[in-house]
Amino acid sequence: MNAETEKPPLGRRLALHVGLIAACLAIVLPLLWVLRVSFIPPQQSYSTDLLPGFSTENYQALLSGRFGRSYLNSIVVSLGSVLLALPFAAMTGYAFARFSTGGRFARFLMLATQMLPPVALVLPSFTLLKGLALTNSLTGLIIVYAAVNLPFLTWILMGFFKAIPVDLEWAALTDGATAWGAFWRIVLPVSLPGLAAAGVLGFILSWNEFLFALVLSGPSTQTIPVALAALQTSNGVQIGSVAAGVVLAVLPLVIASRFIQRFIVEGLTYGSVK
């Protein structure tokens, strides 16, 4: 038997499986514990019993307040920022991939803007939005999130466009299509997995963003991260409500990832396989 096809020793395989199971439990158990805390009465939130009781009181208390409005705000802002940034990211990434627009310096400058800490951008953003009367508005948050995520989405899509054979565009140009027509009718349909992956990642970044939402939003426009932080009161952290809020905050991401998992995996691996 070829040495390369021989199975590793039983002890090594057992240790590998035990290590993988331990790593999975380290990730899953905290999530299950949060789910458990969200469905037990608030007065028993710190109980060590596995199931001290079942109650939806945490969800009722959470949704009866302003959290429902914050939930809707997060959906609108996250979707809006992705829909605004993705077309610009696609065109910019295509220009970088096919025509080397601006050379390496422009691509490095695009990536360098993503390395800036958010705290360095939040005050200039506030000043600009204040001048445009867009503070405490969902429109202002959408614009800021789209601008902040644009370099990241551009860099991702640039790799996808590089992996598309240029012969497809040459064939379209030979048939009489313009450069814009080849991009619109050939490149974009072929790169749909990449666009889906970039859109989901941009949605997650906007959904989880906290600092810009804290500074630029108000009571009527706050998003989920700010609403969760507001659950800390003078009586302490409302751990049951926080757990329920975390479950509700993670739910859209899990559902979206489940339905478009194939596009995410295909998109993230698209540019790495020639």
N, C-alpha and C positions, 0 to 999 in steps of 0.2 A: 504493500500500500504506500502511496506517495506520502512523504512526511508532511506535505502541505495540507493534505486532506485528513490527517489524523485528528481526532478529537482531543482537546486538552484534557489533562487529568481531572478526575472527578472532583477532587478537592478544590482545584482552581475554578471549575465551573460552578460549584456550590458557593464558593466565596463571591464569585461575580454576581450570581443571582441574589444572594443575601444583600450585597452592597446596593444593587439596583432597587430591591424592594425597600431597603432602608431610605434610599434617596427619594423614592416615590412617596413613602409615608411622611417624610419630612416636609414634602410639598403639600400633600393632600390633607393631612390631619389638621393643620391650622385652619384650612378652608372649611372642613367639616365642623370644627369647633365653633367657628363664626356662624355657620348655618344653624348649629344647635342652639347657640345663645340667642339667635334672632327669633326662635320659636318657643322660648320658655318665658314664663312671667318675669317682669322686670325685677321684682324683689328677690328672685332666685338666680339672677344673672351670674353671680359669682359662686354658685353652688358647684361642687365637684361631682355631684351625681351625674350619671350618664344622661338620664332623661328625667329630671325632677318634675316635669310637667309639660303640657303642650298648650301654647297660647299664641294667638295672632295679635295680641295687644300691642306689641312693639310696632308692627306694621300699621295698625290702625292709628296709633298715636303719631307715627311719622307722616303718614299720608294725609292726616287731618290738618296738618300745618302747612307750611310753605314748601315742603320738600317736593310735593307733586309739581309745583310750578318750576322749581329748580331742575327737576328731572326733564321736563319739557324744554327748558332753556338749554340744557346740555345737548339734547338731541338736535335742536335747531342750530345751535352754534357749531357743533361738530360736523353735521352734514353740510351746513352752509360753507364752512371753511374748506372742506374737502372739495366741494363742487366749484368753489372759487379758485382754489390753488391748483387743482389737478390739470386744467387746460393749459395754464401758464407753465407748469412743470413739464408737461408733455412737449410743448413747443420748444422750451429752453433745452430740455434734455436731448431732443432730437437735433437741435442746432449744434450742441456740443458733440454729439456722437457722430454725426454725418459730416459736418462742415468745420469742426474744430473752431467754432466762433469764439474769438477772444483768446485762443490759445490756452496753454496750460495755466497761465496766470488767472484768466477768468474763471476756470474751473476750480482752481485753488481758492480764489476769493469767494466763490459761491459756497464752498465747503467751510471756509474759515468763519463765515458769518454764523454757521450753525454751532460753532464752538464757543461763541460768546455766551456768558452766563445770562440767564433771564433777568437777573437783577440789574444788569447794565442796560437793558432795553426797556424795562417797564416804565421808568420815568420819562424818557423821550416819547414813548408811545402815549403815555398819559397826556403829555403836553400837546402832541399833535391832535389827539382825539378831542381834547378840551377846546382847541382852536376851531375844530370842525363841529363842535356841539354834539359829539358822539359818545361822550362818557356816559356810563350807566345806560348803555343800549346794547342790544344783541347785535346790531349792525357793526358797531365798533369792535366787539369781541370777534366777530367773524372775520373782519378785515385784518385784525392783529394776528389771529391764529393762522390765517392763510399766509400772511407774510412770514411768520416765524417758521412754518412748516415747509414753505416753498423750497428752500435750499435742500432740505432732506429728501423731499419727493423728487426734485430734479436730479439729484445724484443717483437715486435708485433707478429712475426711468432711463437715465443715460446708459446704464449697463444693459438694460433690456433692449434698447434700440441698437446698441452695438452688436448684439447677438442675432439680429434679424439680417438675413442675407441681402446685400445691396442689389443683387441681381433682380430681386422682385421689383424694386423701384425702377431699375433700368428698363425692365420689360414694360412697365407701365408708361414710362417716358417714350419708349419706342412706339407704343400704341397711340401716342398723341396726348397723354395726360400731362398736366403741368406738375411742377414740383409740389405745389400745395395739394393738387388732386392725388398724387401718388401717396403723400403723407396721410391724407384724409381717407382714401379708399383702400389703401394697401397696408400701410404701416400700422395705423391705429387698430384695425380689426385683428391683425396678427398679434399685436401686443396687448390684447385684452387681459390675459392673465397677469401681466406686469402692472397694468393700470389698476386691476382689482386689488392686487397685493399692496400697491402704493396707497390706494384709497383707504384700505382697511387700516394700514399703519398710521396714516394721517388722521383717521377718525379716532384711533386709540390715543394718539398724542394729544389731540384736542380735548378728548373726553376726560383725560387724567390731569390736564393742566390746572395749576392752582394759583400761582403768583399773579399772572395777568388778570385772572378772573377776580382775585381778591382786591386788586387795586382799581380795576377798570369797571367793575360791576357794582350794582347797588342791591338793596333788598329785593327789588322786583326782577332783577336780571342775574342774580347769582346762580352759579352752576353747582353741580353736585359736590365737587371737592370743597367748595366754600360752605355749602349747606352742611356737610358732614363735620367740618371744623367748628361750625356754630353750635353743635350739639354739646359742647363743653360749657356748662352753666356754673353758676355760683355754688350749686350743690354737687358739683363734680361732673365727670363725664357720664352721659347717659349711655352706658355700654350696650344695653339692649337695643336702643334706637340706632346706635352706631352700627351694630352688627346687622340689623335689618337694612340700613342704608347701604352698607357694603354689598350685601347680597343683591339688592336692587341695582346697584351701580355696576356690578360685574355681569349681571344677567344679559344686557344687550350685547356685550362683547362676546360672551359665550355663544349666544344664538347666532350672531353675525359670523363668527369664526366657524361655527358648525356648518352653516349653509354654504359658505364659500371657501371651505377648507381646501378643496381641490385647486381652486384658483390661487390661493395663497401659496401653497407648496409649489405648484407649477411656476408661479411668478417668481418666487424667491430663488428657485434653482434654474430659471430660464437663462440667465446671463452667465452661468458657470459651466454650462455644457455646450460644447461646440460640435 
